[in-house]
């Protein structure tokens, strides 16, 4: 990495080539079925397709500001996290390897030094995984908590570094909740062993042999033991016996939480009932209630998109790369390279998927 900036094109090409040879921390949620954006087949293609310099140049140009921002903010995140918790530690940027031939490799953003004064499960050296999400993602983390994909990545990092505990830290310097959200977890020995074993198997069976995987075979998202291991286990609960606290804060807080969850469930049930009533009885998609509240049905037609999995399985040809190859190496008797490429172009209509039309109810409360 060049200082606080991004890699040069040559450095990025070398980095991507090196990433193809190892199973990394960000690969774990995808391969094991906890990512909404990537799966085992995506990871396989990332590790087996050619790394093209022109693609690298385009990516760096488009993502430069995001890369710079991430590098800067992750350093601030580690520093603030250590300060807030009173830990001794350091910001670092290094790779740890494990497995046969170092086929498992993770990048570590920081280290918490060993301290016998901490609770048993985190007295040892801890590993820090830092993230710098934009405000919308950060807001979801604040309101909904840390999802299993992040925990899988942390546990895989612990499996490779062989450290007893670690922390996920999220930094956003323009959110009302404050700049840092952090989650600390002990290493789960059985889960770490499973992730290591499966990751090595994935690299051996698929990447090394160039055999595309079935994503469903590799998903652990429905495994009950894995999901049990993802539950919060850091620290112990201490029984509160202070009656003043229980009466004024503790019990009212829990009661209101239960009321809010019940209200949320009732709200979800009433929405489709109200929509059905409007559709069956009114000639309009909008209804005005006494008092000024408005209900409107918002309708959306199904979107057309490419079936990415089927497209990947077809191994489509990069037209520009094919033309360059034919021009450079010749194609005796084959004809003009552009004409050859035109004959090989894909019919993308075969890969189109049209989503189902949908509708939802939008509520506009009257101004108070």
N, C-alpha and C positions, 0 to 999 in steps of 0.2 A: 504494500500500500504506500502510495506517495504522500507522506505526511498525513494531514487531515483530509486530503482530497481523495479523488478516485484513482483507480489503477490506470496505468497506460494501456493502450490496446494490446501490446505484447504481454504485459503482466496479466491482463484479463484472459487472453487466450491461454496462457500457461496455467492460470488458475482453473479455468473450465476444464482443461485437459486433465489436470490433477484430480478434480472433483469426479471425473468419470471413473476413476480407478478405486474410489472409496465410497462407503456408505456413511453419509453424514447425519448430523442431528436434525436438519430440516427434512431429510428424506424419511425419517422414522414415522411422523404423523401421516404422511402421504401413503407409504407402502402398507402401513398397518390399518388403514381405513378411517383415520380420524381427521382428514383434511377435506374441506369442501371444494378445493380447487385442483388438487392433484391426486392421482392414485398410483398403484404399483406400475401400471403400464406407462404412465407419464414419466415416472422415475427411470424406468428401463430405457425409454427412448432418449431421455436426457443423457444417459450414460453410454449410449451406443451410437448416436448419430454423430456425423462429422461436426467439428467446431469450425465455423467459417469466419474468417477475419472480417468480412463485410457486415455480417450480422452483429459481431462484437462491436464494431465501430458504431453501428446504428443504435445498439442498446445503450452504449455509454453516452452517446449524445442525448438520447431521450431521458435517461435515468440519472444523469450526472448530479442534478441538484438533490435528488432523493438520497443518493449514495453519500454525498457530502453531509447532508443533514443527519443521516443515520449515524455516521462516524462521529460527528460532533456531539450529538445528543447522548449516544451510548456512554461516552466518557463522562459526561455530566451526570448521567443516571447512576453509574457505579459510585462516583464520588458522593453524591447525595445519599444514596442508600447506605453506604458505610458510615457517613456522618450521623444520619438519623438513628441508626441502631447502635452506635457507639462501637462498631467493629473495627479491628485493625485488618487492613487488606490492601489490595492494589488493583488498579485497572491493568489489564493485560490483553494482548491479542496474539494468541498462539494456538497451535493445533496439537491435540493429543491423539495418539493412535493406539489401537488394540486389535486383537484378532490375528489370525494367520496372515502373515505378510503385511500387517498394518492395514487390513482392508476396511476396518472401522475407524473413522476419524471425525473428531468434533472440534469446533472452534470455541474457545473459552473467552468470555469478555472480561472476567474478573475473578479474583480469589479472595475469600475471607480466611484469614489466618486462624490457626488452631487456638483455642482458648478454653482452659479447664474450668473457667468460671461460668460458662454457659450451661444450659440444660444438657443432659446426657446425649440426646440424639443429635445435637449440633455442636458438640465440643471440638470435633475434628475440623479439618480444613474443608471449607465449603466452596462450591463452584457457582459462579454468577452467569446467568444468561440474560442479557439486556436487550430490550426491544424499544423502538422509538415510533409508536403508531401515531397516525394523524388523529385529530381531535374526535372524529366520529367513532373510530374504532376504540379509542381510549374511553369515550363515554360509555360504550357498550360494556367494556371491561369493568368500569365502575359500577354500573347498574346490574349487570348480569353475572359478574364473576369471571374467573379464568376458566376457559374451556379445556376439554381433555386433550386437544391437540398440543397445547403448550406443555401440559404435564408429561405427555409421552416424550416430547423432545427433551425436557429436563431429565427424565428418568434415563433416557438413552445416553445423555451426556454423562450422567453419574455412572452408568454401566461402563462407559469407555474410559473415563478418568479414574474410576475406582475410588471416588470420594464418598463420604458417608451422608452428605446432605448438600442441598443446593438451593438457590433462590432464583426465581423469575422476577425481573423488575421491568416495569413499563414506565417510560418517561414521556410526558407531554407538558410543555412549558406554557400552554395557554388554555388550561381547563380549570373550571371553578373548583373541582375536587382537589386541586393541588397537583404538583408535577410528578409525584411518584406513587405507583401502586406496586406492591411486592407480595409475593407468595413464597414461603419457605417450605420445603418438603424434605423428609429423610429419604434416603435411597431404599427402595423396596427390593430386597434381594432376589425374590422369585421373579418379579417383573423384569428387573435388570437382566437376569440370566436368560429369560425368554427372549427379550429384545435383541440381545447379543447373538443368541443362537439363530434366530430367524433372519437377522440382518446378514450374517455370514452365509447362511443358506441361500438367501436371495441373490447375493453377488455370485455365488458359486454356480447355482442352477441356471440362472437367467442371464446375468450380465456377461459372465465369462463364456458361457456356451452360446450366447446370442439367441436365446429362446424367449420370446415374449411371454410374460406371466399373465395369469388370470387374476385380476384384482380381487375378486371375491375369495379366492383361495388364500390370499395374504391378509385379508382384513381380520383384525382382532377386536373390532368395535362391538361385536355382539358377545364376546367372551365374558362370562360373568366374573371369572376370577380376575381378569384384567381390569374390568370396570370397578371391582371391589378395591383393587390396588390403587385406583386413581382417586379414591375418596380422601378427604382431608384427614391426616393422621399426625400432623405436627403438634407437639406439646400435649399437655393434659388439661382437662377441665377442672376448675376449682369450684367447689360448692359455695355459693353465696348464701350467708345466713343473716346478713344485715337487713332487718325487717324494714327499716326506713327506705333503703334502696329498693327492696323488693316491692313495697307498696307504692312508692312514688314514681319509679322508673322501670324496674325490671319487668314486673308482670304487665303493667299497661303497655309497654313496648311490645311484648310478645302477643298480647291480646290484639293490638292494632295490626300487627303483622298478619295474624290469622284472618282478621276481618278483611284486610286488603287482598289477601290471596283468594278468599271466598268471593269477594266482589269482582275480582278479575275473572274468575271462572264463570260467574253469572253473566258478566258482560259478554264474554265470548259466546255463551249459549243464546243470549237474547239477540245478538246481531243477525244471525241467519234467519231467526224467526221473524224479526222485523222486516228483513229484506223480502222474505216470502210473502208476507202480508201485503207489502207495497206492490209487489209484482202481480199478485192475484186480484187486488181490489182497486187499484188506481190505474189511470191511463198515463201517468207520468212516472218518471224515475225519481222524482223529488217530492218530499212531503213536508208541509209546514205544520208544526204542532202548536197548540195553544201555549202562549208564553213566549213564542219566538224561536224555539229550537227547530233546527232543520235537519232532515235526513235525506241523503242523496245516494242513489246506487251508481257507482262508478263502474263502467263496463270497459273491458279491454279485449281486443281480438288476440287470437293466438299468434305469438311471434314465430318467425321462421329463423331457424339457426342450423348450423352444420352439426351433424352427428360426429363429434370429434373422435370418439372411440373407433367407429367404423372407418373414418378417414385415415386415422393412424394405422389401423390394421392393413389398409390398402397400400401403405408405403408409397405415397405419391411422389412423383419426380419433381425436383426443383428445376424448372424450365431453364432459367438463366444459367445454372450450373451445368446442365446438359449441353446447352449451346456452346458454352465456353470450352467444355471438354472436347466436343466434336471439332471445334475450330483449332484447338491446340494439338490434338492427337490425330486429326484427320479421320475421315470415314469414307474410304475408297468405295466408290460405286453406290454409296448410300444416298447421295443427293445433297441438297442444300441443308445445312444444320437447322436453320429456322423452320424450314418446311417439315423436317423430321420432328422437331419439337412440337410443331402445331398438330401433327397427327397423333402425338402422345398425350396431348392435354386432356385433363380429366373432365368428365361430365359431372359437375358439382351437384346437379339436380338429384343424382342418385344418393347423395349424402345429406339432403335437406330434411329437417324435421320441423313440422309445424306444431307448435304447442297448442294446448286447449285454450279456448276462450275462457275468460274469467270475469268475475264481478265481485265487488265488495261494497259494503255500506260505509259511507263517510258521514260523520256526525258533526254538525256545526252548532255548538251550544249558543243560546241567546246571550248577547252581551249583558253583563250584570251591571 
